[in-house]
Amino acid sequence: MKLEDIGFYTLSDKRAKESSGTSPMWRCELILLDSCNFKCPYCRGLKGDCQGIMPTETAEEVLQNWIQDGLQNIRFSGGEPTLYPQLDDLVYMCYRARVKRVALSTNGSADFSRYKELYVRGVNDFSISLDACCAGKCKTMTGVDMFEKITDNIKKLSALTYVTIGLVVTKDNIDTVKDTVVFASNLGVADIRIIPAAQNNELKLSLEDIPQNIIDKHPILRYRVNRALNNMPVRGITFCDSHRCSLVQDDSVVAGSHHYPCVIYLREGGKPIGKISRNMRKERLEWASRTDIQNDPICKSNCLDVCVAYNNFLK
């Protein structure tokens, strides 16, 4: 299987073969703030230094460092990044620098006019949370009553540009996964990312009845469904997988005043690699060379299947 078959535009055989300490920064994520207007029961928020709002000067410094290293794809996230006052300026900074993909992870609750402004400024990838297919279940999963607004935004944005939805699967919505997938597909989204809150045997059962024509339309969905139906893990590293994380060579996540191995590592409470500086790239290469991810408890238990596949490509 080629890495391109997974469906994420940031993963490719060519990238894996050419990744090094001097190759372009391929995917970077900037976490701008921890505040959010939703109260999702599965969200544990950000911890320690990552809490609060990132000063604009810091955000611009980080972006400039990445741009100097040939930044290809950027993702702004949080918290809810549309609450960040200077988001438009940061997006436009990336657009002016000719960053290929400017992505926004959002809960979909802003006014459509706000998303349209960000699209005009340069956002060409919207990743929107959708954990339910009806208003009642949506309120359970988000703590707010905004189902119609969120789904209307998804439909309108899908007509403009690349849109994916992230479906977090927990005990509260596992019984409606199939219906949510079908509903999201009918909204016109490009792809559907199923994200289990934790590994569980029920995930396979919840995916078995998704219509094949829906699966075939969405590469990322197809990859994850096929793995689940073949009893392959979505999270975690097995003994036969790579001992090294090659992604950190040209991938980065910044929150607060530090950079982290990946967003999962950050959200699971892992220690940062180092502080924001021009030495971040060098520090990431050193972390990759000295860290056996088979012996790191966060990587061992939580690494996602797509990241494992990338690292195994170079094994």
C-alpha positions as CSV (number, residue, x, y, z in Angstrom):
1,M,0.0,0.0,0.0
2,K,1.2,3.5,-0.9
3,L,1.0,6.1,1.8
4,E,-1.1,8.2,-0.6
5,D,-3.8,5.6,-0.4
6,I,-4.5,6.5,3.2
7,G,-6.1,9.7,2.1
8,F,-4.2,12.4,4.0
9,Y,-2.6,14.9,1.6
10,T,0.3,15.3,4.1
11,L,1.3,11.6,3.8
12,S,3.1,10.3,0.7
13,D,5.9,7.9,-0.3
14,K,7.9,10.8,-1.7
15,R,7.8,12.7,1.5
16,A,8.9,9.7,3.5
17,K,11.8,9.0,1.2
18,E,13.1,12.5,1.1
19,S,12.5,13.6,4.7
20,S,15.6,14.9,6.5
21,G,16.9,17.7,8.6
22,T,16.9,20.0,5.7
23,S,13.7,19.0,3.8
24,P,10.7,21.4,3.9
25,M,8.5,21.4,7.0
26,W,5.6,19.3,5.7
27,R,3.0,19.6,8.4
28,C,2.9,22.0,11.3
29,E,0.1,22.7,13.9
30,L,-0.2,25.8,15.9
31,I,-2.5,25.7,19.0
32,L,-3.5,29.3,19.5
33,L,-5.6,29.1,22.7
34,D,-7.3,26.6,25.1
35,S,-10.7,28.3,25.4
36,C,-13.7,26.9,23.7
37,N,-17.5,27.5,23.6
38,F,-18.3,23.8,23.7
39,K,-18.3,21.4,26.6
40,C,-17.5,18.1,25.0
41,P,-17.5,15.4,27.7
42,Y,-14.5,13.6,26.2
43,C,-12.3,16.7,25.9
44,R,-9.7,17.0,28.6
45,G,-8.5,20.4,27.5
46,L,-4.9,21.6,27.5
47,K,-2.6,21.5,30.5
48,G,0.1,23.6,32.1
49,D,2.0,25.9,29.8
50,C,-0.5,25.3,27.0
51,Q,-3.3,27.0,28.7
52,G,-4.3,30.6,27.9
53,I,-4.0,32.5,24.7
54,M,-0.8,32.6,22.6
55,P,0.6,36.2,22.1
56,T,0.4,37.3,18.5
57,E,4.1,38.0,18.5
58,T,4.8,34.4,19.5
59,A,2.5,33.0,16.9
60,E,4.2,35.1,14.2
61,E,7.6,34.1,15.4
62,V,6.7,30.4,15.1
63,L,5.2,30.8,11.7
64,Q,8.2,32.7,10.4
65,N,10.5,29.9,11.7
66,W,8.4,27.3,9.8
67,I,8.1,29.4,6.7
68,Q,11.9,29.8,6.6
69,D,12.1,26.0,6.6
70,G,9.8,25.7,3.6
71,L,6.5,25.2,5.4
72,Q,4.1,23.2,3.1
73,N,1.0,22.7,5.3
74,I,-0.2,24.5,8.4
75,R,-3.1,23.8,10.8
76,F,-4.5,26.3,13.3
77,S,-6.3,24.7,16.2
78,G,-7.1,25.1,19.9
79,G,-9.5,25.3,21.9
80,E,-11.7,26.9,19.3
81,P,-9.4,28.9,17.0
82,T,-12.1,31.2,15.6
83,L,-12.1,32.8,19.0
84,Y,-8.5,34.0,18.5
85,P,-8.6,37.7,17.6
86,Q,-5.7,37.8,15.2
87,L,-6.5,34.5,13.3
88,D,-7.2,36.4,10.0
89,D,-3.7,38.0,10.1
90,L,-2.0,34.6,10.8
91,V,-3.9,32.9,8.0
92,Y,-3.0,35.7,5.6
93,M,0.6,35.5,6.6
94,C,0.7,31.9,5.5
95,Y,-1.2,32.7,2.3
96,R,1.3,35.4,1.4
97,A,4.1,32.9,2.0
98,R,2.5,30.5,-0.5
99,V,1.9,27.8,2.0
100,K,0.1,25.1,0.0
101,R,-2.6,24.1,2.6
102,V,-3.9,26.3,5.3
103,A,-6.1,24.3,7.6
104,L,-8.5,25.2,10.4
105,S,-9.7,22.8,13.0
106,T,-13.0,24.1,14.3
107,N,-16.2,23.0,16.1
108,G,-18.2,24.6,13.3
109,S,-20.1,27.1,15.6
110,A,-19.0,30.4,14.1
111,D,-21.2,32.3,11.7
112,F,-20.8,31.2,8.1
113,S,-19.7,34.8,7.2
114,R,-16.8,34.3,9.6
115,Y,-15.7,31.1,7.8
116,K,-16.2,32.8,4.5
117,E,-13.8,35.6,5.6
118,L,-11.2,33.0,6.6
119,Y,-11.7,31.2,3.3
120,V,-11.0,34.4,1.4
121,R,-8.0,35.1,3.5
122,G,-6.5,31.7,2.6
123,V,-8.0,28.8,4.6
124,N,-8.5,25.9,2.1
125,D,-9.0,23.1,4.5
126,F,-11.7,23.1,7.2
127,S,-11.7,20.2,9.7
128,I,-15.0,20.3,11.6
129,S,-16.2,18.3,14.6
130,L,-19.4,16.3,14.0
131,D,-20.1,13.6,16.6
132,A,-23.8,13.1,16.0
133,C,-26.5,12.9,13.3
134,C,-29.4,14.6,15.2
135,A,-29.8,17.6,17.5
136,G,-30.4,15.6,20.7
137,K,-27.3,13.5,20.4
138,C,-25.3,16.6,19.3
139,K,-26.2,18.4,22.5
140,T,-25.1,15.4,24.5
141,M,-21.7,15.3,22.7
142,T,-21.0,19.1,22.7
143,G,-23.0,20.5,25.6
144,V,-24.6,23.1,23.3
145,D,-27.7,23.3,21.1
146,M,-26.2,24.2,17.7
147,F,-26.7,21.2,15.5
148,E,-28.5,23.0,12.6
149,K,-25.9,25.8,12.5
150,I,-23.0,23.4,12.5
151,T,-24.4,21.2,9.8
152,D,-25.4,24.2,7.7
153,N,-21.9,25.5,7.9
154,I,-20.5,22.0,6.9
155,K,-22.8,21.9,3.8
156,K,-21.9,25.4,2.7
157,L,-18.2,25.1,3.2
158,S,-18.1,21.7,1.4
159,A,-19.4,23.5,-1.7
160,L,-16.5,26.0,-1.5
161,T,-13.4,23.9,-0.5
162,Y,-11.9,20.8,1.1
163,V,-13.9,19.9,4.2
164,T,-13.5,16.8,6.5
165,I,-15.4,16.0,9.6
166,G,-13.9,14.5,12.7
167,L,-16.2,11.9,14.4
168,V,-15.0,11.1,18.0
169,V,-16.4,7.8,19.0
170,T,-17.3,7.3,22.7
171,K,-19.7,5.2,24.7
172,D,-22.2,8.0,24.3
173,N,-22.4,7.9,20.5
174,I,-21.0,4.6,19.4
175,D,-24.6,3.3,18.6
176,T,-25.1,6.1,16.0
177,V,-21.7,6.0,14.2
178,K,-23.1,4.5,11.0
179,D,-25.9,7.1,10.8
180,T,-23.5,9.9,11.5
181,V,-21.2,8.8,8.7
182,V,-24.0,8.6,6.2
183,F,-25.4,11.9,7.3
184,A,-22.0,13.6,7.0
185,S,-21.4,12.1,3.6
186,N,-24.7,13.5,2.4
187,L,-23.6,17.0,3.5
188,G,-20.9,16.8,0.8
189,V,-17.8,16.5,2.9
190,A,-14.6,15.3,1.2
191,D,-13.7,12.8,3.9
192,I,-14.6,11.5,7.3
193,R,-12.1,10.8,10.1
194,I,-13.3,8.3,12.7
195,I,-11.4,9.0,16.0
196,P,-11.9,6.5,18.8
197,A,-11.5,8.1,22.2
198,A,-9.9,4.8,23.2
199,Q,-9.4,1.4,21.8
200,N,-12.5,-0.7,22.2
201,N,-14.0,-3.9,20.6
202,E,-17.3,-2.2,19.9
203,L,-15.8,0.1,17.3
204,K,-15.7,-2.8,14.7
205,L,-19.4,-3.5,15.3
206,S,-20.3,0.1,14.8
207,L,-18.7,0.2,11.4
208,E,-19.9,-3.0,9.9
209,D,-23.1,-1.7,8.4
210,I,-21.8,1.5,6.7
211,P,-22.8,1.2,3.1
212,Q,-19.9,0.3,0.8
213,N,-20.7,3.2,-1.6
214,I,-20.2,5.7,1.2
215,I,-16.9,4.0,2.3
216,D,-15.6,4.1,-1.3
217,K,-16.3,7.9,-1.6
218,H,-13.9,8.8,1.3
219,P,-10.3,7.5,1.4
220,I,-9.6,8.3,5.0
221,L,-12.8,6.6,6.1
222,R,-12.1,3.6,3.9
223,Y,-8.6,3.2,5.5
224,R,-9.9,3.3,9.0
225,V,-13.0,1.1,8.4
226,N,-11.0,-1.6,6.6
227,R,-8.5,-1.7,9.5
228,A,-11.2,-2.0,12.1
229,L,-13.0,-4.7,10.2
230,N,-9.8,-6.7,9.9
231,N,-9.2,-6.4,13.7
232,M,-6.2,-4.1,13.2
233,P,-5.6,-1.4,15.9
234,V,-6.4,2.2,15.4
235,R,-4.3,3.3,18.3
236,G,-1.0,2.0,19.6
237,I,2.3,0.5,18.5
238,T,2.8,-3.3,18.2
239,F,6.1,-5.1,18.8
240,C,6.7,-5.4,15.0
241,D,6.3,-1.7,14.3
242,S,9.1,0.9,13.9
243,H,11.1,2.0,17.0
244,R,11.6,5.5,15.6
245,C,9.3,8.4,14.8
246,S,10.4,9.9,11.5
247,L,7.4,12.3,11.4
248,V,9.0,14.7,13.8
249,Q,11.8,15.5,11.3
250,D,9.4,17.6,9.1
251,D,6.3,17.9,11.3
252,S,5.8,20.1,14.4
253,V,3.3,21.1,17.0
254,V,3.6,24.2,19.1
255,A,1.4,25.2,22.1
256,G,2.2,27.8,24.8
257,S,5.9,28.5,24.6
258,H,7.1,24.9,23.6
259,H,7.1,22.5,20.8
260,Y,5.9,18.8,21.2
261,P,6.5,15.6,19.3
262,C,2.9,15.5,18.0
263,V,-0.5,16.8,19.0
264,I,-1.4,13.4,20.6
265,Y,1.7,13.6,22.7
266,L,0.8,17.1,23.9
267,R,-2.9,16.3,24.7
268,E,-1.9,13.1,26.6
269,G,0.2,15.3,28.9
270,G,3.7,14.4,27.5
271,K,6.7,16.6,28.0
272,P,7.7,19.1,25.3
273,I,10.8,18.6,23.3
274,G,12.0,22.2,23.9
275,K,11.1,25.9,23.8
276,I,10.2,28.0,20.8
277,S,13.4,29.1,19.0
278,R,15.3,28.7,15.8
279,N,16.8,25.5,17.3
280,M,13.4,23.7,17.2
281,R,14.3,21.7,14.0
282,K,17.6,20.6,15.4
283,E,16.0,19.6,18.8
284,R,13.3,17.6,16.9
285,L,16.0,15.6,15.0
286,E,17.8,14.9,18.3
287,W,14.6,13.7,19.9
288,A,13.9,11.4,17.0
289,S,17.3,9.9,17.1
290,R,17.3,9.2,20.8
291,T,13.7,8.2,21.5
292,D,12.6,4.6,21.2
293,I,8.9,5.0,20.7
294,Q,8.3,1.3,21.6
295,N,9.5,2.3,25.1
296,D,7.6,5.6,25.4
297,P,4.2,4.9,27.1
298,I,2.4,7.7,25.3
299,C,3.5,6.6,21.9
300,K,3.1,2.9,22.7
301,S,-0.5,3.3,23.7
302,N,-1.8,6.2,21.6
303,C,0.0,6.6,18.3
304,L,-2.6,6.6,15.5
305,D,-2.5,4.0,12.7
306,V,-1.7,6.5,10.0
307,C,1.4,7.7,11.9
308,V,2.5,4.1,12.5
309,A,2.1,3.3,8.8
310,Y,4.3,6.3,7.9
311,N,7.1,5.3,10.3
312,N,6.9,1.7,9.2
313,F,7.4,2.8,5.6
314,L,11.0,3.7,6.5
315,K,11.6,0.7,8.8
